Amino acid sequence: MSADLAIVTTGLSKRYGRVLAVDNLDLQVLRGEIFGFVGPNGAGKSTTMRMLLGLVRPTTGSIQMLGMTLQAHLEAVLARTGSLIESPTFYPYLSGRDNLRVVADLVGVPASRIAPLLDLVDLSGVERRKYKTYSLGMKQRLGVAAALLGDPDLLLLDEPANGLDPAGIVEMRDLLRRLKAEGKTVFISSHVLHEIEQVCDRIAILQKGRIVVQGSVQQLLSGGSRVDVRVASPERAVELIRALPFVTGVEREGDRLVVLAPVDRAAAVNQALAEAGLFASEIRPHEESLEQYFLDVTGEGR
């Protein structure tokens, strides 16, 4: 296993009777990145995360985490891994700080770890309030703090933004970025695609237990063969651009033209427009949202 990899699965599968929940999963997560694991409900995301934590035994395949084989070194791997699976549960009548003290005692971590973590998850001003008074976003961040008590190298978060309001989602996004800045590897399972697009370095899209695409968010969403053009007279521009030999089509999207052509020919498109007296106010590589990309590759929008 390469020293640059935090997680590697090879041929990982899980079968429940006749149901194949995870099918021959080959996954690679780099150290120090935020990795998004997305897919429709029932795609196998939670089952995969449970296998990564040793909570579910794979039917076939292997898992290596932090340079160790999970089956042979489960205790050592878990000692360096923090996790938040589903919604965190704490004692409602204890404060946030006291709940962390309980968890620290259970895992054998010194109480001196608590104060820095409260700062990290932005709860240092409300640590004495009872847990039952916390907002959902605060509860989620306290759950992340509990997962970080052992100072893990790897963090597995299952739907960390689930049920959060917009402010809570922004708070969680900022927290994930702080964790990355500290050198943590963060593996997130989520269906909040906009947030995955905002915060993740790379993603894998899962459908029916299989990975349909895996790679850099930036590369996946940048249209290598499409160019966006905004111009004052789009009707004239469409006819002119369509006549260019390297253009295979032009689509209208509101006041924008999407030109089906290699990105490296954008300057030629601009030149042709200028020679015809049409001056583009914008010309750049086409980028689509992760949501639209997800619908395209999974067929969920059809």
C-alpha positions in Angstrom: 0.0 0.0 0.0 1.4 3.4 -1.0 2.3 5.8 1.9 0.1 8.4 0.1 -3.0 6.3 0.5 -5.2 6.4 3.6 -7.8 3.9 2.4 -7.6 1.2 -0.3 -10.3 -1.4 -0.9 -9.9 -4.1 -3.5 -12.8 -6.2 -4.8 -14.8 -5.3 -1.7 -18.3 -6.9 -1.7 -21.0 -7.5 0.8 -24.0 -9.8 0.2 -27.1 -10.2 2.4 -28.7 -13.3 1.1 -29.7 -12.6 -2.5 -29.1 -8.8 -2.1 -25.6 -7.6 -3.2 -25.3 -4.4 -1.2 -21.7 -3.7 -2.2 -20.3 -5.1 -5.5 -16.5 -5.4 -6.2 -15.6 -2.0 -4.8 -12.1 -0.6 -5.7 -11.6 2.6 -3.7 -8.6 4.8 -3.1 -8.5 7.7 -0.7 -5.4 9.9 -0.5 -3.9 11.0 2.8 -4.8 14.6 3.8 -7.7 15.0 1.5 -11.5 15.4 2.0 -13.1 12.5 0.0 -16.8 12.5 -0.8 -18.7 9.2 -1.1 -22.0 9.8 -2.8 -24.8 7.9 -4.3 -28.6 7.4 -4.2 -30.3 5.9 -1.2 -29.6 2.2 -1.0 -26.5 2.5 -3.1 -24.3 0.8 -0.4 -22.6 3.8 1.2 -23.5 3.1 4.8 -22.7 -0.6 4.3 -19.2 0.3 3.0 -18.5 2.6 5.9 -19.5 -0.1 8.4 -17.1 -2.5 6.7 -14.3 0.2 6.9 -14.9 0.3 10.7 -15.1 -3.4 11.2 -18.7 -3.3 12.1 -19.7 -5.5 9.1 -17.6 -8.3 7.8 -17.1 -8.2 4.0 -18.3 -11.2 1.9 -15.2 -10.9 -0.3 -12.4 -8.5 -0.9 -9.8 -6.6 1.2 -9.5 -3.3 3.1 -6.2 -1.5 3.9 -6.3 1.6 6.1 -3.4 3.8 7.2 -0.9 1.3 5.7 -2.4 -1.7 7.6 -4.7 -4.6 6.6 -8.0 -4.1 8.5 -8.6 -7.7 9.2 -5.2 -8.3 10.8 -4.8 -4.9 12.5 -8.3 -3.8 13.4 -7.5 -2.5 16.9 -4.5 -0.5 15.6 -6.5 0.9 12.7 -9.4 1.9 14.9 -7.0 3.6 17.4 -6.1 6.0 14.6 -9.6 6.4 13.2 -12.5 8.6 14.4 -16.0 8.1 13.2 -19.5 9.7 13.3 -22.1 7.2 12.0 -25.7 8.5 11.9 -26.7 11.1 14.5 -24.6 11.4 17.6 -26.2 10.5 21.0 -25.1 12.1 24.3 -26.5 12.6 27.8 -29.1 15.4 27.4 -28.7 16.8 30.9 -24.9 17.0 30.8 -23.1 20.0 29.2 -21.2 19.6 26.0 -17.9 19.6 28.0 -19.1 17.0 30.5 -20.3 14.7 27.7 -16.8 14.9 26.2 -15.3 14.1 29.6 -17.5 10.9 29.7 -16.3 9.9 26.3 -12.6 10.7 27.1 -12.8 8.5 30.2 -14.3 5.7 28.1 -11.5 5.8 25.5 -8.7 6.6 27.9 -7.9 10.0 26.6 -6.7 12.8 28.9 -9.2 15.6 29.7 -6.6 18.1 28.4 -7.7 17.2 24.9 -11.2 18.6 25.4 -10.6 22.4 25.4 -8.6 22.5 22.1 -11.3 20.4 20.5 -14.1 22.7 21.7 -12.2 25.5 20.0 -11.7 23.5 16.9 -15.4 22.7 16.5 -16.4 26.3 17.5 -18.2 25.3 20.7 -15.9 26.9 23.3 -18.4 29.6 24.1 -21.3 27.2 24.8 -19.5 24.2 26.3 -21.3 24.6 29.7 -24.7 24.6 28.2 -26.7 21.4 28.5 -26.6 19.1 25.4 -30.4 19.2 25.1 -30.3 22.9 24.4 -27.9 22.6 21.5 -29.0 23.1 17.9 -28.7 20.2 15.5 -25.6 21.8 14.0 -24.0 22.1 17.5 -24.9 18.5 18.3 -23.2 17.4 15.0 -20.1 19.4 15.8 -19.9 17.9 19.3 -20.1 14.5 17.7 -17.2 15.3 15.5 -15.3 16.6 18.6 -16.0 13.2 20.3 -14.6 11.4 17.2 -11.5 13.5 17.4 -10.7 12.9 21.1 -8.1 10.2 20.2 -6.4 12.6 17.7 -7.1 10.2 14.8 -5.3 10.5 11.4 -8.5 9.4 9.6 -12.1 10.6 10.1 -15.1 8.7 8.7 -18.3 10.8 8.7 -21.7 9.4 7.6 -24.0 12.2 6.5 -22.5 14.9 8.8 -24.8 17.6 7.3 -27.9 15.5 7.6 -30.8 17.6 8.9 -28.8 20.7 9.3 -30.2 24.1 8.4 -28.2 26.4 6.0 -26.2 27.9 8.9 -25.4 24.5 10.3 -24.2 23.3 6.9 -21.9 26.2 6.5 -20.5 25.6 10.1 -19.9 21.9 9.2 -18.2 22.9 5.9 -15.8 25.3 7.8 -15.1 22.6 10.3 -14.1 20.0 7.7 -11.8 22.5 6.1 -10.1 23.2 9.5 -9.7 19.4 9.9 -8.0 19.2 6.5 -5.7 22.1 7.4 -4.6 20.1 10.5 -3.6 17.2 8.2 -6.5 14.9 8.8 -7.9 12.7 6.1 -11.7 13.0 6.0 -14.0 10.5 4.3 -17.6 11.7 4.0 -20.7 9.9 3.0 -23.4 12.4 2.0 -26.3 13.1 -0.3 -25.9 16.9 0.1 -24.2 17.2 -3.3 -23.7 21.0 -3.2 -21.7 20.7 0.0 -19.7 17.8 -1.4 -18.9 20.0 -4.4 -17.8 22.8 -2.1 -15.6 21.0 0.3 -14.3 17.7 -1.3 -11.1 17.3 -3.2 -12.1 14.0 -4.8 -15.3 11.9 -4.9 -16.6 8.4 -5.8 -20.1 8.0 -7.0 -21.8 4.8 -6.0 -24.8 3.2 -7.7 -26.2 -0.2 -6.9 -23.1 -1.1 -4.9 -20.7 -0.3 -7.7 -18.5 2.8 -8.3 -19.5 4.4 -11.5 -16.9 7.2 -11.4 -14.0 8.2 -9.1 -11.8 11.2 -9.4 -11.0 14.9 -8.8 -14.1 17.1 -8.3 -12.5 19.8 -10.4 -11.6 17.5 -13.3 -15.0 15.7 -13.3 -17.0 19.0 -13.4 -14.9 20.9 -15.9 -16.1 20.3 -19.5 -13.1 19.3 -21.5 -15.0 19.6 -24.7 -17.4 22.5 -24.0 -16.9 26.3 -23.8 -19.3 28.8 -22.3 -19.7 32.0 -24.4 -21.8 35.1 -23.5 -22.2 37.6 -26.4 -24.5 40.6 -27.1 -26.1 39.0 -30.3 -26.5 35.3 -29.5 -28.6 34.6 -32.6 -25.9 35.8 -35.0 -23.2 34.2 -32.8 -24.8 30.7 -33.0 -24.8 30.7 -36.8 -21.2 31.9 -36.9 -19.9 29.5 -34.3 -21.7 26.5 -35.8 -19.8 27.1 -39.1 -16.4 26.7 -37.4 -14.8 23.3 -38.5 -13.9 22.2 -35.0 -17.3 22.9 -33.5 -19.7 20.0 -33.2 -22.7 21.9 -31.9 -24.0 24.9 -30.0 -26.6 24.9 -27.3 -28.5 27.9 -25.9 -28.9 28.1 -22.1 -30.6 31.4 -21.3 -28.1 34.2 -22.3 -25.3 31.7 -22.5 -24.1 29.6 -25.5 -22.5 26.3 -24.7 -20.1 25.5 -27.6 -19.3 21.8 -28.1 -15.6 22.2 -29.0 -12.2 21.5 -27.3 -11.4 24.0 -24.6 -8.1 24.8 -26.2 -10.0 26.2 -29.2 -11.7 28.9 -27.1 -9.3 31.6 -28.4 -10.2 30.6 -32.0 -13.9 31.0 -31.1 -13.2 34.4 -29.6 -11.2 35.5 -32.7 -14.0 34.4 -35.1 -16.6 36.4 -33.1 -14.3 39.5 -33.0 -13.7 39.3 -36.8 -17.4 39.4 -37.3 -17.9 42.4 -35.0 -19.2 40.3 -32.1 -17.4 40.7 -28.9 -17.8 38.1 -26.1 -18.4 39.4 -22.6 -17.4 36.0 -21.3 -15.7 33.0 -22.6 -14.5 30.1 -20.4 -14.5 26.3 -20.0 -17.9 25.0 -19.2 -18.5 23.7 -15.7 -21.5 21.9 -14.5 -22.8 21.4 -10.9 -22.1 18.1 -9.1 -25.8 17.7 -8.9 -26.2 17.7 -12.6 -23.1 15.5 -13.1 -24.5 13.0 -10.5 -27.9 12.8 -12.4 -26.1 12.3 -15.7 -23.8 9.5 -14.6 -26.4 7.7 -12.5 -29.4 8.2 -14.7 -31.4 9.3 -11.7 -32.8 12.4 -13.5 -34.3 10.4 -16.4 
